[in-house]
Amino acid sequence: MTDTTDRINELESRLAYIENMQEELSAVIADHGKTIDQLRKLAQRQNEKLSELADDRLQKPPENVPPPHY
């Protein structure tokens, strides 16, 4: 019976380790999800700002350029 008890104890130990690892991995995945969401928002804001700057550049005439009659 000791062999069976030892095997059960070993399996319980392994299961506890696997459950702990699963919880840690789940926390890491949740943290990565939050980081990805933040990066997406940042990229969206940067794209909007870049678009605004491009629009402004197209609307404003270049500075220090001589008029066409020169």
C-alpha distances in whole Angstrom, upper triangle without the diagonal:
4,5,5,6,9,10,11,12,14,15,17,18,20,21,22,24,26,27,29,30,31,33,35,36,37,39,41,42,43,45,46,48,50,51,52,54,56,57,58,60,61,62,64,66,67,68,70,72,72,74,76,77,78,80,82,83,84,86,88,90,90,91,94,95,98,100,101,104,104
4,5,5,6,8,10,10,12,14,15,16,18,20,21,22,24,25,27,28,30,31,33,34,36,37,39,40,42,43,45,46,48,49,50,52,54,55,56,58,60,61,62,64,65,66,69,70,71,72,75,76,76,79,80,81,83,85,86,89,88,89,92,93,96,98,99,103,102
4,5,5,6,9,10,10,12,14,15,16,18,20,21,22,24,26,27,28,30,32,33,34,36,37,39,40,42,43,45,47,48,49,51,53,53,55,57,58,59,61,63,64,65,67,68,69,71,73,74,75,77,79,79,81,83,84,87,86,87,90,91,95,96,97,100,100
4,5,5,6,9,10,11,12,14,15,16,18,20,21,22,24,26,27,29,30,31,33,35,36,37,39,41,42,43,45,46,47,49,51,52,53,55,57,57,59,61,62,63,65,67,68,69,71,72,73,75,77,78,79,81,83,85,85,86,89,90,93,95,95,99,99
4,5,5,6,9,10,10,12,14,15,16,18,20,21,22,24,25,27,29,30,31,33,35,36,37,39,40,42,44,45,46,48,50,51,52,54,55,56,58,60,61,62,64,66,67,68,70,71,72,74,76,77,78,80,82,85,84,85,88,89,93,94,95,99,98
4,5,5,6,9,10,10,12,14,15,16,18,20,21,23,24,26,27,28,30,32,33,34,36,38,39,40,42,43,45,47,48,49,51,53,54,55,57,59,59,61,63,64,65,67,69,70,71,73,74,75,77,79,80,83,82,83,86,87,91,92,93,97,96
4,5,5,6,9,10,11,12,14,15,16,18,20,21,22,24,26,27,28,30,31,32,34,36,37,38,41,42,43,45,47,47,49,51,52,53,55,57,58,59,61,62,63,65,67,68,69,71,73,73,75,77,78,81,80,82,84,85,89,90,91,95,94
4,5,5,6,8,10,10,12,14,15,16,18,20,21,22,24,25,27,29,30,31,33,35,36,37,39,40,41,43,45,46,47,49,51,52,53,55,56,57,59,61,62,63,65,67,68,69,71,72,74,76,77,80,79,81,83,84,88,89,90,94,94
4,5,5,6,9,10,10,12,14,15,16,18,20,21,23,24,26,27,29,30,32,33,35,36,38,39,40,42,44,45,46,48,50,51,52,54,55,56,59,60,61,63,65,66,67,69,70,71,73,75,76,79,78,79,82,83,87,88,89,93,93
4,5,5,6,9,10,11,12,14,15,17,18,20,21,22,24,26,27,28,30,32,33,34,36,38,39,41,42,43,45,47,48,49,51,53,53,55,57,58,59,61,63,64,65,67,68,69,71,73,74,77,76,77,80,81,85,86,87,91,90
4,5,5,6,9,10,10,12,14,15,16,18,20,21,22,24,26,26,28,30,31,32,35,36,37,39,41,41,43,45,46,47,49,51,52,53,55,56,57,59,61,62,63,65,67,67,69,71,72,75,74,76,78,79,83,84,85,89,89
4,5,5,6,9,10,10,12,14,15,16,18,20,21,23,24,25,27,29,30,31,33,35,36,37,39,40,42,44,45,46,48,50,51,52,54,55,56,58,60,61,62,64,66,67,68,70,72,74,74,75,78,79,83,84,85,89,88
4,5,5,6,9,10,11,12,14,16,17,18,20,21,23,24,26,27,29,30,32,33,35,36,38,39,41,43,44,45,47,48,49,51,53,54,55,57,59,60,61,63,64,65,67,69,70,73,72,73,76,77,81,82,83,87,87
4,5,5,6,9,10,10,12,14,15,16,18,20,21,22,24,26,27,28,30,31,32,34,36,37,38,41,42,43,44,46,47,48,51,52,53,54,57,58,58,61,62,63,65,67,68,71,70,71,74,75,79,80,81,84,84
4,5,5,6,9,10,10,12,14,15,16,18,20,21,22,24,25,27,29,30,31,33,35,36,37,39,40,41,43,45,46,47,49,51,52,53,55,56,57,59,61,62,63,65,67,70,69,70,73,74,78,79,80,84,84
4,5,5,6,9,10,11,12,14,15,17,19,20,21,23,24,26,27,29,30,32,33,35,36,38,39,40,42,44,45,46,48,50,51,52,54,55,57,58,60,61,63,65,66,69,68,69,72,73,77,78,79,83,83
4,5,5,6,9,10,11,12,14,16,17,18,20,21,23,24,26,27,28,30,32,33,34,36,38,39,41,42,43,44,47,48,49,51,52,53,55,57,58,59,61,63,64,67,66,67,70,71,75,76,77,81,80
4,5,5,6,9,10,10,12,14,15,16,18,20,21,22,24,26,26,28,30,31,32,35,36,37,38,40,41,42,45,46,47,48,51,52,53,55,56,57,59,61,62,65,64,66,68,69,73,74,75,79,79
4,5,5,6,9,10,10,12,14,15,17,19,20,21,23,24,26,27,29,30,31,33,35,36,37,39,41,42,44,45,46,48,50,51,52,54,55,57,58,60,61,64,64,65,68,69,73,74,75,79,78
4,5,5,6,9,10,11,13,14,15,17,19,20,22,23,24,26,27,29,30,32,33,35,36,38,39,41,42,44,45,47,48,49,51,53,54,55,57,59,60,63,62,63,66,67,71,72,73,77,77
4,5,5,6,8,10,11,12,14,15,16,18,20,21,22,24,26,27,28,30,31,32,34,36,37,38,40,42,43,44,46,47,48,50,52,53,55,57,58,60,60,61,64,65,69,70,71,75,74
4,5,5,6,9,10,10,12,14,15,16,18,20,21,22,24,25,27,29,30,31,33,35,36,37,39,40,41,43,45,46,47,49,51,52,53,55,57,59,59,60,63,64,68,69,70,74,74
4,5,5,6,9,10,11,12,14,15,17,19,20,21,23,24,26,27,29,30,32,33,35,36,38,39,40,42,44,45,46,48,50,51,52,54,56,58,58,59,62,63,67,68,69,73,73
4,5,5,6,9,10,11,12,14,16,17,18,20,21,23,24,26,27,28,30,32,33,34,36,38,39,40,42,43,45,47,48,49,51,53,54,56,56,57,60,61,65,66,67,71,71
4,5,5,6,9,10,10,12,14,15,16,18,20,21,22,24,25,26,28,30,31,32,34,36,37,38,40,41,42,44,46,47,49,51,52,55,54,55,58,59,63,64,65,69,69
4,5,5,6,9,10,10,13,14,15,17,19,20,21,23,24,26,27,29,30,31,33,35,36,37,39,40,42,43,45,46,48,49,51,54,53,55,58,59,63,64,65,68,68
4,5,5,6,9,10,11,12,14,15,17,18,20,21,23,24,26,27,29,30,32,33,35,36,38,39,40,42,44,45,47,48,50,52,52,53,56,57,61,62,63,67,67
4,5,5,6,9,10,10,12,14,15,16,18,20,21,22,24,26,27,28,30,31,32,34,36,37,38,40,42,43,44,46,48,50,50,51,54,55,59,60,61,65,65
4,5,5,6,9,10,10,12,14,15,16,18,20,21,22,24,25,26,28,30,31,32,34,36,37,39,40,41,43,45,46,49,48,50,53,54,58,59,60,63,63
4,5,5,6,9,10,11,13,14,15,17,19,20,21,23,24,26,27,29,30,32,33,35,36,38,39,41,42,44,45,48,48,49,52,54,57,58,59,63,63
4,5,5,6,9,10,11,12,14,16,17,18,20,21,23,24,26,27,28,30,32,33,34,36,38,39,41,42,43,46,46,47,50,51,55,56,57,61,61
4,5,5,6,9,10,10,12,14,15,16,18,20,21,22,24,25,26,28,30,31,32,34,36,37,38,40,42,44,44,45,48,49,53,54,55,59,59
4,5,5,6,9,10,11,12,14,15,16,19,20,21,23,24,25,27,29,30,31,33,35,36,37,39,41,43,43,45,48,49,53,53,54,58,58
4,5,5,6,9,10,11,12,14,15,17,18,20,21,23,24,26,27,29,30,32,33,35,36,38,39,42,42,43,46,48,51,52,53,57,57
4,5,5,6,9,10,10,12,14,15,16,18,20,21,22,24,26,27,28,30,31,33,34,36,37,40,40,41,44,45,49,50,51,55,55
4,5,5,6,9,10,10,12,14,15,16,18,20,21,22,24,25,26,28,30,31,33,34,36,39,38,40,43,44,48,49,49,53,53
4,5,5,6,9,10,11,12,14,15,17,18,20,21,23,24,26,27,29,30,32,33,35,38,38,39,43,44,47,48,49,53,53
4,5,5,6,9,10,11,12,14,15,17,18,20,21,22,24,26,27,28,30,32,33,36,36,37,40,41,45,46,47,51,51
4,5,5,6,8,10,10,12,14,15,16,18,20,21,22,24,25,26,28,30,31,34,34,35,38,39,43,44,45,49,49
4,5,5,6,9,10,10,12,14,15,16,18,20,21,22,24,25,27,29,30,33,33,35,38,39,42,43,44,48,48
4,5,5,6,9,10,11,12,14,15,17,18,20,21,23,24,26,27,29,32,32,33,37,38,41,42,43,47,47
4,5,5,6,9,10,11,12,14,15,16,18,20,21,22,24,26,27,30,30,31,34,35,39,40,41,45,45
4,5,5,6,9,10,10,12,14,15,16,18,20,21,22,24,26,28,28,30,33,34,37,38,39,43,43
4,5,5,6,9,10,10,12,14,15,16,18,20,21,23,24,27,28,30,33,34,37,38,39,42,43
4,5,5,6,9,10,11,12,14,15,16,18,20,21,22,26,26,27,31,32,35,36,37,41,41
4,5,5,6,8,10,10,12,14,15,16,18,20,21,24,23,25,28,29,33,34,35,39,39
4,5,5,6,9,10,10,12,14,15,16,18,20,23,23,25,28,29,32,33,34,37,38
4,5,5,6,9,10,10,12,14,15,17,18,22,22,24,28,28,32,32,33,37,37
4,5,5,6,9,10,10,12,14,15,16,20,20,21,25,26,29,30,31,35,35
4,5,5,6,9,10,10,12,14,15,18,18,20,23,24,27,28,29,33,33
4,5,5,6,9,10,11,12,14,17,18,20,24,24,27,27,28,32,33
4,5,5,6,9,10,11,12,16,16,19,22,23,26,26,27,31,32
4,5,5,6,9,10,11,13,14,16,19,20,23,24,25,29,29
4,5,5,6,9,10,13,13,16,19,19,22,23,23,27,28
4,5,5,6,9,12,13,16,20,19,22,22,23,27,28
4,5,5,6,10,11,13,17,17,20,20,22,25,26
4,5,5,8,8,11,14,14,18,18,19,23,23
4,6,7,9,12,16,15,18,17,18,22,23
4,7,9,12,16,15,18,17,18,21,22
4,6,9,12,12,15,14,16,19,20
4,6,9,9,11,11,12,16,16
4,7,6,10,10,12,16,16
4,5,9,10,13,16,15
4,6,9,12,14,13
4,6,9,11,10
4,6,8,7
4,6,6
4,6
4
